[in-house]
Amino acid sequence: MSLLYGFIGVIFEYFYVNDWWGPETILGTKIGIEDFLLGFTNGGIASAGYLLFFEQIKSAEGRYARLLIPLSITSVLTVGLIYFFSIDSSISNSIGILLSLGYILKNRKDLFNISLGSGLGMLALSFLVYRVVLVFFPDWIQISWKLNNLSQYFILGIPVEDVIWYFLVGAFISVLYPYYENSYYQRIKNKNLF
């Protein structure tokens, strides 16, 4: 999940830097290695929350195509809302994640508590990280975020768009693998492989 979201982070950063935020990168480029690292850590932390707090996962082989439906919903909605309706990337991506999460939870109601707990955990961790960074760099958000494009609402000094996004990312990523794995094993058990 870390590698997957590392690459997804780089792809989606193309949209984010246009209207959400634009931090400086080590190499001075618009999109940098930092974007991969942010996606990598967010994906790993959000998916590991499931493993740490809810159950041990057995390894599953193949069939990663199961992940394509929720990931496609997120991607198509995000890009479509940005290009066809000119909706900011923060809102577009949050809508895409929310609908993908809804798709998963509609099919797997048993994952709701895991999703909620992981979303709240990711949110708490993001608050901690933001607060620590803001101690050392108090102008970080004013310098790096494109605040004119955002709602101008803040929770503990953090843009509300980021608060919503981190909760949704934690809630969504945490259930991707268990959604895939349990569905896969259930099909094998029922001998109904597609």
Secondary structure, 3 states (H helix, E strand, C coil): CHHHHHHHHHHHHHHHHHHCECCCCCCCCCCCHHHHHHHHHHHHHHHHHHHHHCCCCCCCCCCHHHHHHHHHHHHHHHHHHHHHHCCCHHHHHHHHHHHHHHHHHHHCHHHHHHHHHHHHHHHHHHHHHHHHHHHHCCCHHHHHECHHHCCCCEECCEEHHHHHHHHHHHHHHHHHHHHHHHHHHHHHHHCCCC
